[in-house]
């Protein structure tokens, strides 16, 4: 991925709450549930349901959202292409974390089992 500080900065400043409805619509359109989406988000971030709801209500940026997250130790197992970039090759840690989340949401919407999405061995 080309190092694009503008792109990385734009992602950092976007609020999680502004993107969350798009995640939800995407998965529900494909027959998945809000609970499944939250399970995926909680797996990646380590947030409890209450903490997740607070981040949405507080309208935090992705920068703050991931700054307080405890990224799952298996997050590095998330691979593949999202938005034209291989997630494992993204240099900026925050951009990579946001793309991890995007990739997990895509997998959920595409019908992958939660066991595979959550990298359960």
C-alpha positions in Angstrom: 0.0 0.0 0.0 1.3 3.4 -0.8 2.0 5.5 2.3 -0.6 8.1 2.1 -0.6 10.3 5.1 -3.8 12.1 3.9 -5.6 8.8 3.6 -4.4 7.6 7.0 -5.3 11.0 8.6 -8.8 10.9 7.1 -9.4 7.4 8.5 -8.1 8.5 11.9 -10.5 11.4 12.1 -13.6 9.5 10.9 -16.0 8.6 13.7 -16.8 5.0 14.4 -20.5 6.0 14.9 -20.6 7.4 11.4 -19.5 4.2 9.8 -21.3 1.8 12.2 -24.7 2.2 10.5 -23.1 1.2 7.2 -21.6 -2.0 8.8 -25.0 -2.8 10.3 -26.9 -2.3 7.1 -24.4 -4.3 5.1 -24.6 -7.4 7.4 -28.4 -7.2 7.9 -29.0 -6.9 4.1 -27.2 -10.3 3.9 -29.3 -11.9 6.6 -26.8 -11.5 9.5 -27.7 -9.9 12.8 -26.7 -6.9 14.9 -25.6 -9.4 17.6 -23.3 -11.2 15.2 -21.8 -7.8 14.1 -21.2 -6.9 17.7 -19.6 -10.2 18.4 -17.1 -9.6 15.6 -16.4 -6.1 16.8 -15.9 -7.2 20.4 -13.6 -10.1 19.3 -11.3 -7.7 17.4 -11.3 -4.8 20.0 -11.8 -6.6 23.3 -14.6 -4.2 24.2 -17.6 -5.3 26.2 -21.1 -4.6 24.8 -21.4 -1.7 27.3 -18.0 -0.2 26.2 -18.9 -0.6 22.5 -22.2 1.2 23.0 -20.4 4.0 24.9 -17.9 4.4 22.0 -20.9 4.8 19.6 -22.8 7.2 21.9 -19.6 9.3 22.5 -19.1 9.6 18.7 -15.4 8.7 19.1 -13.0 8.9 16.1 -11.4 5.6 14.8 -8.2 6.9 16.4 -9.7 7.0 19.9 -11.8 3.8 19.2 -8.7 1.7 18.5 -6.5 3.6 21.0 -8.5 2.2 23.8 -9.1 -1.2 22.3 -7.2 -4.4 23.3 -6.6 -5.8 19.8 -7.2 -9.6 19.7 -3.8 -11.4 19.6 -5.1 -13.3 16.5 -5.9 -10.2 14.5 -2.7 -10.7 12.5 -4.4 -13.8 11.0 -6.8 -11.5 9.2 -5.6 -11.4 5.6 -6.9 -10.6 2.2 -7.9 -7.6 0.1 -10.1 -4.8 1.3 -10.6 -1.6 -0.7 -8.0 -2.7 -3.1 -5.2 -3.2 -0.5 -3.9 -6.4 1.2 -4.6 -5.8 4.9 -1.5 -7.6 6.0 0.7 -5.2 4.0 -0.8 -1.9 5.3 2.0 0.1 7.0 0.0 2.5 9.2 -1.2 0.5 12.3 -4.4 2.5 12.7 -5.4 2.1 9.1 -4.6 -1.6 9.3 -6.8 -2.0 12.3 -9.7 -0.2 10.6 -9.2 -2.4 7.6 -9.2 -5.5 9.8 -12.6 -4.4 11.0 -13.8 -3.8 7.4 -12.5 -7.2 6.4 -14.3 -8.9 9.3 -17.6 -7.1 8.4 -17.2 -8.2 4.8 -16.6 -11.8 5.8 -19.8 -11.7 8.0 -21.8 -10.2 5.2 -20.5 -12.9 2.8 -21.8 -15.7 5.0 -18.7 -17.0 6.6 -19.2 -18.8 9.8 -18.4 -16.9 13.0 -16.0 -19.7 13.9 -13.9 -18.9 10.7 -14.3 -15.1 11.1 -13.1 -15.2 14.7 -10.1 -17.3 13.7 -11.0 -20.1 16.0 -8.6 -23.0 15.6 
